Amino acid sequence: MADYAIRTRQESTDSLDSSTPTTEEYSDEDKDEMDIEDFNIIKTIGTGTFGRVLLCKNKTSDEYGAMKVLCLADVIRLKQVEHVKNEKHILQEIRHPFIVNLLWCNRDDTCIYMLFEYVCGGELFSYLRNAGRFSTSTGNFYSAEIVSALEYLHSKSIVYRDLKPENLLLDKEGHLKITDFGFAKKLTDRTWTLCGTPEYLAPEIIQSKGHNKAVDWWALGVLIYEMLAGFPPFYDDNPFGIYEKILSGKIEWAKHLDPVAKDLIKKLLVQDRTKRLGNMKSGADDVKRHRWFKGIDWQEVVMRRLVPPIVPKIMYDGDSSNFDDYPEGDWKSTRTLEDSELKLFEDF
């Protein structure tokens, strides 16, 4: 069981891992005048179903960035047009120290380009896999930064829906950045789309009961367990086996788990979302007041003043050694769209 993290996790919908932020934004004038030719493409640092993420460098400013490139033909074929528009609108609305910030986006007749600040530390998943499991204090640090980000997103009625170690990047100081907003959604009430990663799905998503921001607090419970145990609480070789375990609510508790952390996980992994910590009257404050976070100054958290437990090894700003190597496909060779297809993206 403990070697779980070595395997690649199966996703119910392949989402594209993007990469992320904290430099200057481009002015509106810059955005209007820039296009993909203004960047030197260095290498692929992530791939997904209908695109890839490329490490790039601005030819004028010499700043590195992570360019998410989505092929329009594939976006249409996989019926992801609304998802992609959604992602762009949400990213344009949010700014937070622990969330990837979108710097610029554009499109031509074949691709959409979304530029993010380059977060060179790599995925938290890699550090967890190498460590086997994290200490209580390490898990506590990352959890605090995630709680801060989720509280911010939920205050804007945004549900993230894809929390997992693969979507958490470390910046060069060692602070977290949540990346990949492909599943994020602005909520007015509830939503019914089945999306996410099997091990992290809340019961109400599996049962198609309609879900809201409570699913992010469930996923936080799964994440804390996985960080401290080295494997998720609900695991099976088959996704349907995972779903059965989630719905039964039976957790095999790792023996070494910190009892206070275990109490928090239990309160997050509550089947009835109306009784789930984070989704009750006091919202995120209930989570922040839990005794596992005793002594945490939440203002210090958001100011990035807590000392990170892991500082990535970085040789220079464009260092890509903390990311896996990917085959370099010819992403420019995608087919040109018909006029009727291009109309789908005229407001992008």
N, C-alpha and C positions, 0 to 999 in steps of 0.2 A: 504493500500500500504506500509506503513512504517514497517509493521511486516514481509515484504518480507524476510529479512535476517534470520529470524528464521527458514525458510524452507530450506530443502536441495536442492541445485541447481541440475537441471537435466543436465547431460552431453550428448552430441551427441555421444561421444565415451568415455567410462569409462577409465580414465587415473589413474595411480597409484600415490597417493601422497607420494613422498619420502621426506626424511628429511636430514638435512644439516650442515655447516662448520666453522672452523679456527684453526685446530691444525696441528701438523707435518704430512707430507706425509710419506708413507712407502717407503723405498728404493726399488730399483728393486730386490735386493737380498731377502728382506722381502717378496715382492709380489710373487716371484717364490716359496718360501717355505711355505707360509701361506695357510690354507684352513679353511673351516667353523668350523672345530673342535677346532680352536684356539680362538673361541669366546664363552662366556657364553651368551645364549639368555635369555633376561629378560622378555620382553612382547611385544605384538603387539601394534604399535602406529599409524598404517594406513593400510587400505586395498584397493584393486582395483580388476579389472576383472580377472587378471591372476597372482596375487601375493600379497605380503604384505610387510610392513616395520616393522622391529623388532628393538627395543632398545637392544643393545648388549654391552658386555664389553670384551675387549681384555684380555685374561687370563695372558699374560706376562706383558703388560704395564699398565693394569688396566684402560686404557682409554675407555670412552664410545663412541659408534658410532651408526649410524642408518643403518641397513642392509636391503637393498631392495632385496627381494627374489622373483624371477620370475620362475614359473614352466614351464619347456621347453614344456611339452605336451600341456599346455594351450596356450603358445605363438604360437605354430604351429597351433593349432585348430582355434585360432582367427586371423590367418594370420598376425601376428605381428613380424615375424622374422626380416624383414628389419628395422622396426621401432625400435626394441630393439638394433640392431647393430648400427643403426644411433645414438641412444641415447648415447651408450657407447663411440663411436668415438667423438661425440661432447663434452661430459663431460671430455674426456681425453685431449681435446684441450684447454679448458677454465679455467681461474683462475681469479677471481674478488672478491672484498670484499663483494659484495651484491649478489653473486651467490653461490649456493651449490657447493662445490668442492668434486669430486670423489677421494677417498683415495686409493681404492683397488678394483679389481674385479676379479672374477674367475667363473668357472662353474664345475659341475660334470655331471653325466649321467642323472640327474633329474632336476637340478635347476641352474639358474644363480644367482650369489651373487654380489651385488654392495654395497660397504661400503662407507658411507658418514660420515662426522663429524656430531655429534649429536647437533641439534639446539633445545635447551630445552624450548624456550619461547612459542611454539605453533603457531597456524595459526593466521594471521592478521584477518581472517574472524571471529574468536571467539571474538576478542576484539571489532570489529566493531558491531557485533551482541549485545554484552553486552552494548556498549555505545549508540546504536541506530544510531548515526552518529558521524562523527569526526568534530572537529573544523577546521576552515580554516588552522590554523597554523599546526595542526597535519597532515591533508591531504597534505599540502605543503611539510612537511618533508619526508613523505613516497614517494611522487611523485618524489622528487629530487633524492632519492636513486635509484628509478626505472629507471628514465631517464638516470642516469649514467650507469646502467647495460645494458639497451637497446642499448645505444650508443656503448658500448664495444662489445656486441654480433653482432650488425650490421656491425661493423668495420671488423669483421671476417666472414662476409656474412652469419651469422646465423640468422634465423627468429625464434622467440620463440613460438608464436602461442597459448599460453595457459595462458595469463595473467589474473588473478582473485585473490580475497583475499584469497581463499583457498590454493593457490600455493605460498603464501608469508608467510614466517616464521619469527619470531622474535628471535634473539639470546639473550643471557642473559643480554647484555647491552641495548637491545631494538632496535638494527639496523636490517634492513631487509635482508633476504636471499631468493632469488628466487629459488624454488625447482620444481621438476618434469619436466624433459626435454623430456618426451615421445613423444611430438608433435614437438619438435624443428627440424629444417631442415637446412642443408647447401644449400644455393641457388646459382645457376649460373645465372638463369634468373627468371622464375616464376614457381610456382607449382600449381597443381590443386586439391590436396587432400582436401576433406571436413572434417575438424576436429576442435575441440575446444568446447567451451561451448556456447549454443545458444545465451544467453544474450550478449556475448562478440564478436560475429562473425561480421566481417566487411562485407559490402554489396557485395564486389567482391568475397568473399568466397561463400556466399549464391548463387550468380548468376553463379558460376563456370566459372568466366571470367579469371581465373589464378590470383594468388596473389603473393605479395612479402613482404618485411619488412614493408611496409605501414600498414599491418594489426595489427602490434604491437602498432603503434601510435594510431590507431582507438581504440584498446583495452585500451590504457592508458586513452583516453577520457572517456570511459565507467567507468573505475575504479575510476577516480577522481570524476565523478558524484556520483558513488555509495558510495564512502567514505564520501562525503559531504552531501548527501541526505539521505543515509541509505538504498537506494534501487537503482537498475540500471535504466537507462533512457528508456530502451525498455523492458517492462515486460508484460507477458501474461501467463495464466495457460497452454497454449498450445504452443509448440515450433514453430508451423507454424504461430501462432498469433504474436510471437516475431519476426519472420522473416519478416512478413508483415510490422510491425512497423519500423524495421531497414531500410527496403527498401523505406518506405515512408519518412523516415528522420524526422518525427514529434516527437518532444520531449516536454513532459510536464515538464516545469521547476519548480523545488521546489522553493517556494517563498523566502526562507531565503538564497538561494545560493549567495555566494560572487560574485559580478558582474565581478571582474577581473578573477576569476576562471571560471566563466560562459563563458567569452570571449575565454579563452584557450580551454575549452571543445568544444565550437562551432567550433574552428579552427582544432581540432583533429577529430571531428565527421563530416568530409566533405566527401560526397559521392564520389566525383571525387578524386581518390587517388593522381593524379598529382598535386592537389591543397591542399592536406592535410599537415598540419604542421608536420615536421619531415621527410617528404618524398620529399621535394623540394631540390633545388640546395645546400642549406647550411645544409641539413640534421638535425641532432639533435641540432645543434647550434641555429636553429630557435626556437626550443622549449625552450632551455636554456635561450634564450634572451627575452622570453615573460615576460611581466611585472609582472605576478603572481610570478615569481622567482626573482624579483628585490631584490638586496641585497644579493643574494646567492653567496657565493664563491665556485665555483664548484671544486676547488682543495681541499678545506676543506671537501666537501661532500665525495669525493672518499677516503680521508684520515680518514673517520669516525669520524670527529671532531665536527659535529653538535650534539647538545644535543637531544637524543631521547625523544619524548613526553610520551612514555609509557615504563616503565621498568618492565619486567615480574617478578612475584614472584617466585623465585627459591631457594629451600632449599639446594640443592647440585647438582653437575654436572650431575648426572644421574636422576634427578627429572623428572618424566613423568606426573606430575599433570596438566600440561597445554595442554595435549592431551586427547582426548576422550578414553574411554575404549572400546575394541573390543573383540569379542569372540576369544579364542585361538584355531584355527584349527590345525589339524595335517598336516602341510605343507610338511613334509617329506614323506608322504604316497602316493605321486603322482606316476603314473606308470613309469616304466623304458622305455626309448625310443628304437625303433629299430635302427640298425646300419645305415640304410638309412636316418633316421630322425636326428641322431646325426651328420651326415655329414653336415647338414645345419649349425651347430654351430662349425665346426672344426676350424674356424679362429677366434673364440671368445676368 
